[in-house]
Amino acid sequence: MSNEKDNAYLRIISISYYFLGGITMLFSLLPLVHISLGIMSLCGKMETTSSPPPAFLGVLLIVIGATAMLLIAAIGICLIYTGRCINNRRHFIFCMVMSGLSCSSFPLGTALGIFTIILLVKPEIKAEFESNAAPPLQP
């Protein structure tokens, strides 16, 4: 069993993943600018003195914006779920992978990912995750 200090650290890290996931979900709204520009281009609201932009440009802006929005939102949802998994001491591999991926989000994600990896590799904490693992499914 891990001591109270480790449990307090894991609780803080769990809350931090909720926060980082919320911030990421907020940033997933930024591609709405691309989507709205694409819609305006298709509707003919972006007319210039010369010729209107080609139709494929509007479709391209909508597709790229929607794809970016969905990917960023999915990352935010995974970060929030990581906080929940750490709080419940479940899905060790998922938490390790997400802590590694969160390192790419500088500076908060980098610090959070490094501290998470440092805590999760402790034998006591890893044992807690293993004791809470779901039993394998029987065919």
ZISUL-V497716 format. One line per field, one symbol per residue. ss: DSSP state (~ for helix, > for strand, _ for the rest). phi: phi as a letter, one per 30 degrees, with the letter a starting at -180 (. if undefined). psi: psi as a letter, one per 30 degrees, with the letter a starting at -180 (. if undefined). A space follows every 10 residues. Layout:
ss=???
phi=???
psi=???
This chain:
ss=___~~~~~~~ ~~~~~~~~~~ ~~~~~~~___ _~~~~~~~~~ ~~~_______ ____~~~~~~ ~~~~~~~~~~ ~~~~~~~~~~ ~~~~~~~~__ _~~~~~~~~~ ~~_____~~~ ~~~~~~~~~~ __~~~~~~~~ ~________
phi=.ddddddddd dddddddddd dddddddddd dddddddddd dddidcdcdc cddddddddd dddddddddd dddddddddd ddeddddchb hededddddd ddddcdcddd dddddddddd dddddddddd dcdddddcd
psi=klleeeeeee eeeeeeeeee eeeeeefffe ffeeeeeeee eefgfhkafb llllefeeee eeeeeeeeee eeeeeeeeee eeeeeeefhl ieeeeeeeee efffikfeee eeeeeeeeef fkeeeeeeee fgkkllkk.
